[in-house]
Amino acid sequence: MNKNMLIVIVLVVLVLLTAVQAVQLSSLKSQIKAGKISVGTSQGATSGSSASVPSNLNDLPSMVGGC
């Protein structure tokens, strides 16, 4: 198989995938505008100092692999 032909095939596949994603994004935007999908909100916008940390992250060192 010719090298240029392979590059063209890969580019066509990438363009097709991009087109599918653009259609999906457009559909999602229209569903949000119509109110069919509710956009999630953050639960309790808090500052970093009062945010709770999962228990498995409490014992991590403050700096990993630094100087």
N, C-alpha and C positions, 0 to 999 in steps of 0.2 A: 504494500500500500504506500502510496506517495506521502511524503512528510507534509506537504502543503495541504493535501486532501484531509489528512488527519486533523490538522490545525483548524481547517474550515469546519469540520464536523464538530469539534469541541466548541468552537465559537458559536455555532448554530444552537447547540444544546444549551449553552450558557444564556444566550439571548432568549430562547424559549422559556427557560426557568425564570428569567427576570420578568418576562411578560406575564407568566402565571402569578408570580408574587405581586406584581403591580395590580393585577385584577383582584387578587385576594385583599390587598390593602384598600383598594377602592371600595370593595364590597363591605369591608369592616368599617370604613369611615361612614358609609351611608347607613349602616345598621346602628352605629353610635348616634348619628344625627337623628335617626327616626326613634331613638329611645328603646330599641330592642335589646341593646346591650348596655349595661350600666358600667361606667368606668370606675374602677376600684379607687378607693381613697386610702391614704395611710392611716393606720390606727394610732391616734395620739401622737401628733407631731411633737416630739420631745427633743430636748437638747442632748448632746452626746454624753454629758456627765450623768444624767439621770436615766439613761436607757439601760434596760436590763440585759445582762450578758448571759448566754447559755452556760450551764455549769461546766461543760467540757472545754470551754474557752478560758476559764478563770486561771488555770495553771500554766498557760502558755507564757514563754518569756516575752518581754516587751520588744526585744529586737532579735530577729532570727538571721544569722549569717552575716551580720554587719561587721564593720571594722571596730 
